[in-house]
Amino acid sequence: MKSKLFSLLLILCLFAITANAQEKPRANPPIYIAFLWHMHQPIYWPYESIVQTQLNNRYPYSVFDIHNSRTGPYTNWPKDAVQKGISAGLGNLGTQVSFSGSLVENLNNLETYGNNNFKNWKSSWNSIRGAQTVLGNPRMDLVGFGYYHPLMGLIPYSDIRRQIQMHKKIFADNFPGNYSKGIFPPENAFANRMIPALVDEGIEWVLVDNAHFDR
């Protein structure tokens, strides 16, 4: 299973120009751009850590190499990008990042195993989380997610909540601070039936792609 990595979600927030069909549209409506970096790797073999999977030769390729080739995205690249924006005087610049629980688990196991690529890998993330925009919003919002990258529209209410609760727990252990009020549903897949579970877990907003509105 090969995950998507460091994908860029571009959301164009189109404003409703008028409630009156006869009103003329604005000449230069504002367009807001939001970035989301999506970080995920699965548990490659049930009930095994990534180290056990590698040492047991479960696959004809190296699961270590999959992670090592993505060291930058999983450690300092997002933080560095945000800091460049701060240095450029972009007062409102910020980003969202979705980080699956299984990826956090993998990187912790690699760090414990002695992989120097991921030594103190959480330091970059935790160092930028306190930075705020001029409006007091987080520069780096580690948004809600499902622990194992579940398609939430296809699982029941109780499982949606359990996946978010597991994600909250591993975040509390690794990224201390308030849990995000927003969520990037895996694969950006959304269904209205997800809403009660999201609300009951304290989620206030969801990233939804324009294809849902186009339909």
LINWOBEL-V687573 format. One record per run of one state. SS is the DSSP state (H for helix, E for strand, C for the rest). FROM is the first residue (numbers start at 0). TO is the last residue. If there is no record, write none. Layout:
SS_FROM_TO + SS_FROM_TO
This chain:
C_0_5 + E_6_7 + C_8_9 + E_10_11 + C_12_31 + E_32_33 + C_34_34 + E_35_38 + C_39_48 + H_49_54 + C_55_61 + H_62_67 + C_68_69 + H_70_73 + C_74_75 + H_76_86 + C_87_93 + E_94_98 + C_99_99 + H_100_112 + C_113_114 + H_115_117 + C_118_121 + H_122_127 + C_128_130 + E_131_131 + C_132_136 + E_137_137 + C_138_138 + E_139_143 + C_144_150 + H_151_153 + C_154_155 + H_156_173 + C_174_180 + E_181_183 + C_184_184 + H_185_187 + C_188_190 + H_191_199 + C_200_203 + E_204_206 + C_207_208 + H_209_213 + C_214_214
